[in-house]
Amino acid sequence: MITVIVKMTVRPEKRKEFLQTIVVMTEPSRKEKGCLSRGFYQDTGNQDSFVLLEEWATKADLDRHVRSDWFQILRGTRDLFCEEPHVRFSLLSHAVPMSSVRPGLESVNLW
């Protein structure tokens, strides 16, 4: 699994335009082959900062997404940013149960 985190800060006067673009494109892009999840979040401390979080099954799926119309539209919003977006890719080779990370953690009530 590949995780993609994109942190973006838009110019305040362009926030509405940016949000309109993202909202229209988010649902169709969730249906792309290999997209395990996609979330779009606004920073509670800065209404002009956002995070796009994606999870892809394979590198081929992510590569296909980068060549998609959706991604090209996202790239087209770059002139709305007040700084260059920060992009981070992470590769998860396998998952393990919580108990193997910290014994007993699975029984902790986090809520």
C-alpha positions as CSV (number, residue, x, y, z in Angstrom):
1,M,0.0,0.0,0.0
2,I,1.2,3.5,-0.8
3,T,0.1,6.5,1.2
4,V,0.2,10.0,-0.3
5,I,0.0,13.1,1.9
6,V,-0.3,16.5,0.3
7,K,-0.3,19.6,2.5
8,M,-1.5,22.7,0.7
9,T,-2.0,26.3,1.8
10,V,-4.1,28.5,-0.5
11,R,-4.3,32.2,-0.8
12,P,-7.2,33.4,1.3
13,E,-8.9,35.1,-1.6
14,K,-8.7,31.8,-3.6
15,R,-10.0,29.4,-0.9
16,K,-13.6,29.3,-2.3
17,E,-12.4,28.5,-5.8
18,F,-10.0,25.8,-4.5
19,L,-12.7,24.1,-2.4
20,Q,-15.2,24.1,-5.3
21,T,-12.7,22.4,-7.5
22,I,-11.7,19.8,-4.9
23,V,-15.3,19.0,-3.8
24,V,-16.4,18.3,-7.4
25,M,-13.5,16.0,-8.1
26,T,-13.1,14.1,-4.8
27,E,-16.0,11.5,-5.1
28,P,-15.2,10.4,-8.7
29,S,-11.5,10.0,-7.9
30,R,-12.4,7.7,-5.0
31,K,-13.8,5.3,-7.5
32,E,-10.5,4.9,-9.4
33,K,-9.0,1.4,-9.6
34,G,-6.7,0.8,-6.7
35,C,-7.8,3.8,-4.6
36,L,-8.2,2.4,-1.1
37,S,-9.2,5.7,0.5
38,R,-9.1,9.4,-0.1
39,G,-9.7,12.1,2.4
40,F,-9.6,15.9,2.2
41,Y,-9.2,17.8,5.4
42,Q,-9.1,21.4,6.5
43,D,-6.7,22.5,9.3
44,T,-8.7,23.7,12.3
45,G,-6.0,26.2,13.1
46,N,-5.7,27.7,9.6
47,Q,-8.8,27.8,7.3
48,D,-6.5,28.2,4.3
49,S,-4.5,25.0,4.9
50,F,-5.6,21.6,3.7
51,V,-4.4,18.0,3.6
52,L,-5.2,15.5,1.0
53,L,-4.6,11.9,2.2
54,E,-4.7,9.0,-0.3
55,E,-4.0,5.3,0.0
56,W,-3.3,3.3,-3.1
57,A,-3.1,-0.5,-3.5
58,T,-0.1,-0.5,-5.8
59,K,2.4,1.8,-7.5
60,A,0.8,1.0,-10.9
61,D,-2.5,2.3,-9.5
62,L,-0.9,5.5,-8.2
63,D,0.9,6.0,-11.5
64,R,-2.4,5.6,-13.4
65,H,-3.9,8.2,-11.0
66,V,-1.1,10.7,-11.6
67,R,-1.9,10.5,-15.4
68,S,-5.6,10.9,-14.8
69,D,-7.8,13.9,-15.6
70,W,-8.5,14.3,-11.9
71,F,-4.8,14.7,-11.1
72,Q,-4.3,17.2,-13.9
73,I,-7.2,19.3,-12.5
74,L,-5.5,19.2,-9.1
75,R,-2.3,20.3,-10.7
76,G,-4.2,23.2,-12.3
77,T,-5.0,24.6,-8.8
78,R,-1.3,25.3,-8.1
79,D,-1.7,29.0,-8.9
80,L,-4.2,29.2,-6.0
81,F,-1.5,28.3,-3.5
82,C,0.5,30.8,-1.5
83,E,3.4,28.3,-1.2
84,E,4.5,25.1,-2.9
85,P,2.5,22.1,-1.6
86,H,4.4,19.6,0.5
87,V,4.0,16.0,-0.8
88,R,5.1,12.8,1.0
89,F,4.9,9.2,-0.2
90,S,5.1,6.3,2.2
91,L,5.2,2.6,1.3
92,L,3.7,0.1,3.7
93,S,5.0,-3.3,2.9
94,H,2.8,-5.2,5.3
95,A,0.5,-4.5,8.2
96,V,0.7,-6.1,11.7
97,P,-1.9,-6.3,14.5
98,M,-1.8,-3.7,17.2
99,S,-0.8,-6.3,19.7
100,S,2.5,-6.9,18.0
101,V,3.4,-3.2,18.1
102,R,2.6,-2.8,21.8
103,P,1.3,-5.8,23.7
104,G,-2.0,-5.0,25.4
105,L,-2.8,-1.9,23.4
106,E,-5.7,-3.6,21.6
107,S,-7.6,-3.7,24.9
108,V,-7.1,0.0,25.7
109,N,-10.3,2.0,25.4
110,L,-9.2,5.1,23.4
111,W,-12.6,6.8,23.7
